[in-house]
Amino acid sequence: MSNKTKKLVMTGLLTAIVVVLQLVSSTIKIGPFSITLALVPIVVGAALYGKLAGAWLGGVFGLMVLLSGDAGAFLAVNIPGTIATVMLKGILAGFMSGLVYDLLKKKNDTLATYVSGIFTPIVNTGIFVLGCLAFFMPTIREWANGEGETNAIKYIFVGMIGINFFIELAVGLVFSPSIARIIKIGRKEKLDS
């Protein structure tokens, strides 16, 4: 099998894993939002096949967030803002994962994997926060007031993303050794063929 075919097949497999993980994780809610488990295969794909594969996998993740109903509360408020935020956070998380990995892999492959695994949820969550600030602040102020919180920014960080972000970060860190091993096996197979 050629490298191009292998890359296409493996990216397809990782795409299917992203879809399944997002559908499963959309049922696991802590607070108002579900936990994202799909970041792990995005990191693997970005490291093995590059920034564009990471962006593709992130885009599939974003599409699944929209289709699974996870973004329903935001879609009811601002459809274009929701679509832009959800798609950008996925695509940029995947692209940046690949970029960070590429910048560090020559120094240390395992370190590159850990940093990429940390950076991916940071970008995902950071773009989400920027989207909230740009498109949804009046609604978020209402939600915060409904929860007895007068500071909408604090509500975003504590009430909306707090626990979920740390779980997503922990999942990336826990699975980083396995991800690094998968990447090394993938690289070795690439060299052997």
C-alpha atoms as a printed R data frame, in Angstrom:
    type eleno elety resid chain resno       x      y      z
1   ATOM     1    CA   MET     A     1   0.000  0.000  0.000
2   ATOM     2    CA   SER     A     2   1.436  3.403 -0.932
3   ATOM     3    CA   ASN     A     3   2.052  6.064  1.710
4   ATOM     4    CA   LYS     A     4  -0.650  8.242  0.149
5   ATOM     5    CA   THR     A     5  -3.202  5.415  0.354
6   ATOM     6    CA   LYS     A     6  -2.136  4.547  3.904
7   ATOM     7    CA   LYS     A     7  -2.527  8.201  4.951
8   ATOM     8    CA   LEU     A     8  -5.982  8.373  3.361
9   ATOM     9    CA   VAL     A     9  -7.123  5.122  5.005
10  ATOM    10    CA   MET     A    10  -5.760  6.058  8.430
11  ATOM    11    CA   THR     A    11  -7.227  9.564  8.264
12  ATOM    12    CA   GLY     A    12 -10.564  7.941  7.375
13  ATOM    13    CA   LEU     A    13 -10.261  5.622 10.360
14  ATOM    14    CA   LEU     A    14  -9.425  8.528 12.669
15  ATOM    15    CA   THR     A    15 -12.391 10.441 11.202
16  ATOM    16    CA   ALA     A    16 -14.698  7.569 12.159
17  ATOM    17    CA   ILE     A    17 -13.188  7.505 15.663
18  ATOM    18    CA   VAL     A    18 -13.783 11.263 16.029
19  ATOM    19    CA   VAL     A    19 -17.435 10.786 14.998
20  ATOM    20    CA   VAL     A    20 -18.023  7.908 17.421
21  ATOM    21    CA   LEU     A    21 -16.221  9.581 20.338
22  ATOM    22    CA   GLN     A    22 -18.133 12.821 19.850
23  ATOM    23    CA   LEU     A    23 -21.474 11.019 19.691
24  ATOM    24    CA   VAL     A    24 -20.631  9.038 22.840
25  ATOM    25    CA   SER     A    25 -19.225 12.022 24.717
26  ATOM    26    CA   SER     A    26 -22.251 14.169 23.831
27  ATOM    27    CA   THR     A    27 -24.139 12.045 26.374
28  ATOM    28    CA   ILE     A    28 -21.611 12.776 29.179
29  ATOM    29    CA   LYS     A    29 -22.471 16.185 30.566
30  ATOM    30    CA   ILE     A    30 -20.854 18.017 33.440
31  ATOM    31    CA   GLY     A    31 -22.600 21.330 33.820
32  ATOM    32    CA   PRO     A    32 -24.292 22.646 30.677
33  ATOM    33    CA   PHE     A    33 -21.883 21.045 28.184
34  ATOM    34    CA   SER     A    34 -20.568 17.619 27.354
35  ATOM    35    CA   ILE     A    35 -16.962 16.575 27.717
36  ATOM    36    CA   THR     A    36 -14.916 16.356 24.529
37  ATOM    37    CA   LEU     A    37 -13.186 13.008 24.075
38  ATOM    38    CA   ALA     A    38 -12.573 13.487 20.345
39  ATOM    39    CA   LEU     A    39  -9.453 15.598 20.897
40  ATOM    40    CA   VAL     A    40  -7.274 12.485 21.341
41  ATOM    41    CA   PRO     A    41  -7.638 11.166 17.760
42  ATOM    42    CA   ILE     A    42  -7.245 14.731 16.501
43  ATOM    43    CA   VAL     A    43  -3.831 14.911 18.204
44  ATOM    44    CA   VAL     A    44  -2.867 11.499 16.777
45  ATOM    45    CA   GLY     A    45  -3.936 12.470 13.248
46  ATOM    46    CA   ALA     A    46  -2.225 15.857 13.403
47  ATOM    47    CA   ALA     A    47   1.029 14.295 14.612
48  ATOM    48    CA   LEU     A    48   1.060 11.395 12.135
49  ATOM    49    CA   TYR     A    49  -0.330 13.110  9.057
50  ATOM    50    CA   GLY     A    50   0.217 16.832  9.582
51  ATOM    51    CA   LYS     A    51  -1.595 20.075 10.219
52  ATOM    52    CA   LEU     A    52  -4.108 19.663  7.408
53  ATOM    53    CA   ALA     A    53  -5.159 16.224  8.650
54  ATOM    54    CA   GLY     A    54  -5.504 17.752 12.120
55  ATOM    55    CA   ALA     A    55  -7.625 20.574 10.692
56  ATOM    56    CA   TRP     A    56  -9.801 18.025  8.827
57  ATOM    57    CA   LEU     A    57 -10.321 15.945 11.982
58  ATOM    58    CA   GLY     A    58 -11.059 19.114 13.964
59  ATOM    59    CA   GLY     A    59 -13.586 20.149 11.320
60  ATOM    60    CA   VAL     A    60 -15.312 16.761 11.568
61  ATOM    61    CA   PHE     A    61 -15.369 17.182 15.349
62  ATOM    62    CA   GLY     A    62 -16.978 20.633 14.937
63  ATOM    63    CA   LEU     A    63 -19.566 19.270 12.525
64  ATOM    64    CA   MET     A    64 -20.430 16.473 14.975
65  ATOM    65    CA   VAL     A    65 -20.848 19.013 17.796
66  ATOM    66    CA   LEU     A    66 -23.366 20.854 15.614
67  ATOM    67    CA   LEU     A    67 -25.189 17.689 14.495
68  ATOM    68    CA   SER     A    68 -25.271 16.009 17.932
69  ATOM    69    CA   GLY     A    69 -27.216 18.858 19.505
70  ATOM    70    CA   ASP     A    70 -24.353 19.888 21.795
71  ATOM    71    CA   ALA     A    71 -24.512 23.420 20.432
72  ATOM    72    CA   GLY     A    72 -28.311 23.645 20.581
73  ATOM    73    CA   ALA     A    73 -28.461 26.322 23.287
74  ATOM    74    CA   PHE     A    74 -26.172 28.558 21.239
75  ATOM    75    CA   LEU     A    75 -27.863 27.796 17.900
76  ATOM    76    CA   ALA     A    76 -31.111 29.088 19.411
77  ATOM    77    CA   VAL     A    77 -29.396 32.433 20.060
78  ATOM    78    CA   ASN     A    78 -27.167 33.027 17.031
79  ATOM    79    CA   ILE     A    79 -26.882 30.457 14.227
80  ATOM    80    CA   PRO     A    80 -23.981 32.033 12.256
81  ATOM    81    CA   GLY     A    81 -22.054 32.821 15.463
82  ATOM    82    CA   THR     A    82 -22.518 29.257 16.695
83  ATOM    83    CA   ILE     A    83 -21.432 27.685 13.420
84  ATOM    84    CA   ALA     A    84 -18.383 29.971 13.174
85  ATOM    85    CA   THR     A    85 -17.340 29.341 16.776
86  ATOM    86    CA   VAL     A    86 -17.851 25.581 16.728
87  ATOM    87    CA   MET     A    87 -16.157 25.003 13.387
88  ATOM    88    CA   LEU     A    88 -13.254 27.360 14.074
89  ATOM    89    CA   LYS     A    89 -12.516 25.877 17.481
90  ATOM    90    CA   GLY     A    90 -12.305 22.373 16.039
91  ATOM    91    CA   ILE     A    91 -10.369 23.254 12.891
92  ATOM    92    CA   LEU     A    92  -7.886 25.501 14.694
93  ATOM    93    CA   ALA     A    93  -7.393 23.015 17.548
94  ATOM    94    CA   GLY     A    94  -6.478 20.323 14.999
95  ATOM    95    CA   PHE     A    95  -4.300 22.604 12.881
96  ATOM    96    CA   MET     A    96  -2.457 24.036 15.886
97  ATOM    97    CA   SER     A    97  -1.972 20.543 17.299
98  ATOM    98    CA   GLY     A    98  -0.122 19.586 14.124
99  ATOM    99    CA   LEU     A    99   1.832 22.842 14.074
100 ATOM   100    CA   VAL     A   100   2.999 22.460 17.684
101 ATOM   101    CA   TYR     A   101   3.902 18.823 17.082
102 ATOM   102    CA   ASP     A   102   5.910 19.706 13.951
103 ATOM   103    CA   LEU     A   103   7.806 22.452 15.788
104 ATOM   104    CA   LEU     A   104   8.865 20.134 18.629
105 ATOM   105    CA   LYS     A   105   9.210 16.652 17.107
106 ATOM   106    CA   LYS     A   106  12.865 17.017 16.120
107 ATOM   107    CA   LYS     A   107  13.841 17.834 19.695
108 ATOM   108    CA   ASN     A   108  11.787 15.090 21.326
109 ATOM   109    CA   ASP     A   109   8.865 13.132 19.862
110 ATOM   110    CA   THR     A   110   7.339 12.350 23.266
111 ATOM   111    CA   LEU     A   111   7.606 15.966 24.412
112 ATOM   112    CA   ALA     A   112   6.023 17.062 21.123
113 ATOM   113    CA   THR     A   113   3.117 14.714 21.801
114 ATOM   114    CA   TYR     A   114   2.595 15.947 25.370
115 ATOM   115    CA   VAL     A   115   2.725 19.623 24.394
116 ATOM   116    CA   SER     A   116   0.429 19.010 21.429
117 ATOM   117    CA   GLY     A   117  -1.960 17.097 23.702
118 ATOM   118    CA   ILE     A   118  -1.994 20.034 26.132
119 ATOM   119    CA   PHE     A   119  -2.236 22.713 23.454
120 ATOM   120    CA   THR     A   120  -5.222 21.147 21.666
121 ATOM   121    CA   PRO     A   121  -7.797 21.571 24.491
122 ATOM   122    CA   ILE     A   122  -6.382 25.026 25.249
123 ATOM   123    CA   VAL     A   123  -7.023 26.161 21.653
124 ATOM   124    CA   ASN     A   124 -10.426 24.425 21.567
125 ATOM   125    CA   THR     A   125 -11.527 26.099 24.793
126 ATOM   126    CA   GLY     A   126  -9.879 29.436 23.974
127 ATOM   127    CA   ILE     A   127 -11.777 29.772 20.683
128 ATOM   128    CA   PHE     A   128 -14.972 28.784 22.519
129 ATOM   129    CA   VAL     A   129 -14.407 31.619 25.030
130 ATOM   130    CA   LEU     A   130 -13.696 34.104 22.210
131 ATOM   131    CA   GLY     A   131 -16.900 32.979 20.476
132 ATOM   132    CA   CYS     A   132 -18.845 33.475 23.700
133 ATOM   133    CA   LEU     A   133 -17.442 36.993 24.070
134 ATOM   134    CA   ALA     A   134 -18.096 37.888 20.423
135 ATOM   135    CA   PHE     A   135 -21.569 36.418 19.897
136 ATOM   136    CA   PHE     A   136 -23.338 35.453 23.124
137 ATOM   137    CA   MET     A   137 -22.585 37.837 26.009
138 ATOM   138    CA   PRO     A   138 -26.156 39.138 26.533
139 ATOM   139    CA   THR     A   139 -27.441 35.558 26.733
140 ATOM   140    CA   ILE     A   140 -24.556 34.458 28.957
141 ATOM   141    CA   ARG     A   141 -25.296 37.368 31.317
142 ATOM   142    CA   GLU     A   142 -28.895 36.107 31.541
143 ATOM   143    CA   TRP     A   143 -27.713 32.532 32.205
144 ATOM   144    CA   ALA     A   144 -25.276 33.785 34.857
145 ATOM   145    CA   ASN     A   145 -27.967 35.857 36.569
146 ATOM   146    CA   GLY     A   146 -30.277 32.828 36.515
147 ATOM   147    CA   GLU     A   147 -27.592 30.919 38.435
148 ATOM   148    CA   GLY     A   148 -27.173 33.771 40.929
149 ATOM   149    CA   GLU     A   149 -23.870 34.916 39.424
150 ATOM   150    CA   THR     A   150 -23.455 38.606 38.601
151 ATOM   151    CA   ASN     A   151 -20.128 38.290 36.750
152 ATOM   152    CA   ALA     A   152 -20.674 36.797 33.276
153 ATOM   153    CA   ILE     A   153 -16.936 36.284 32.624
154 ATOM   154    CA   LYS     A   154 -16.570 34.328 35.862
155 ATOM   155    CA   TYR     A   155 -19.624 32.300 34.855
156 ATOM   156    CA   ILE     A   156 -18.008 31.419 31.507
157 ATOM   157    CA   PHE     A   157 -14.822 30.179 33.176
158 ATOM   158    CA   VAL     A   158 -16.317 28.510 36.243
159 ATOM   159    CA   GLY     A   159 -19.856 27.556 35.278
160 ATOM   160    CA   MET     A   160 -19.484 26.758 31.596
161 ATOM   161    CA   ILE     A   161 -15.969 25.459 30.943
162 ATOM   162    CA   GLY     A   162 -14.243 24.920 34.293
163 ATOM   163    CA   ILE     A   163 -14.520 21.208 35.034
164 ATOM   164    CA   ASN     A   164 -14.887 20.154 31.396
165 ATOM   165    CA   PHE     A   165 -11.640 21.859 30.393
166 ATOM   166    CA   PHE     A   166  -9.672 20.187 33.160
167 ATOM   167    CA   ILE     A   167 -11.120 16.774 32.290
168 ATOM   168    CA   GLU     A   168 -10.270 17.294 28.599
169 ATOM   169    CA   LEU     A   169  -6.750 18.379 29.567
170 ATOM   170    CA   ALA     A   170  -6.347 15.383 31.877
171 ATOM   171    CA   VAL     A   171  -7.576 12.974 29.185
172 ATOM   172    CA   GLY     A   172  -4.963 14.388 26.827
173 ATOM   173    CA   LEU     A   173  -2.222 14.029 29.422
174 ATOM   174    CA   VAL     A   174  -3.248 10.521 30.476
175 ATOM   175    CA   PHE     A   175  -3.424  9.303 26.895
176 ATOM   176    CA   SER     A   176  -0.303 11.156 25.699
177 ATOM   177    CA   PRO     A   177   2.042  8.206 26.383
178 ATOM   178    CA   SER     A   178  -0.249  5.938 24.354
179 ATOM   179    CA   ILE     A   179  -0.543  8.568 21.652
180 ATOM   180    CA   ALA     A   180   3.251  8.906 21.538
181 ATOM   181    CA   ARG     A   181   3.585  5.139 21.174
182 ATOM   182    CA   ILE     A   182   1.011  5.044 18.349
183 ATOM   183    CA   ILE     A   183   2.869  7.863 16.617
184 ATOM   184    CA   LYS     A   184   6.224  6.072 16.950
185 ATOM   185    CA   ILE     A   185   4.718  2.865 15.545
186 ATOM   186    CA   GLY     A   186   3.162  4.866 12.699
187 ATOM   187    CA   ARG     A   187   6.461  6.587 11.963
188 ATOM   188    CA   LYS     A   188   8.333  3.266 12.038
189 ATOM   189    CA   GLU     A   189   5.852  1.694  9.600
190 ATOM   190    CA   LYS     A   190   6.248  4.714  7.346
191 ATOM   191    CA   LEU     A   191  10.031  4.257  7.329
192 ATOM   192    CA   ASP     A   192   9.770  0.492  6.763
193 ATOM   193    CA   SER     A   193   7.531  0.842  3.704
